[in-house]
Amino acid sequence: MSILSVFFGMIVRMWHDDHPPPHVHVEYQGFVAQVSIETGEILRGQLPRKAAAIVREWCLKHQHELLDNWQRAQRFEPLERIEGADHDD
């Protein structure tokens, strides 16, 4: 699993050859969730409300980059880091 971004204490990862629909895995203060790249909604697990809102907005803002990484992951290619919501790589 590759780390795509870290911001506000949240770690966003993507697994190679993961199952559809396209999603990321988010860890934050003991919470874990799978979040849809296309909608930013939590598919499985949970996050605190404010963290979920930040991740949703981040996913939608970086949707193109995330979907590009999803395609790379399906081909077992290296993934690219994405700027965090706090504008830190």
Secondary structure, DSSP 8 states (H G I E B T S, - for coil): -EEEEEETTEEEEE-TT--SS-EEEEEETTEEEEEETTT--EEEE---HHHHHHHHHHHHHTHHHHHHHHHHHHTT--------TTS--
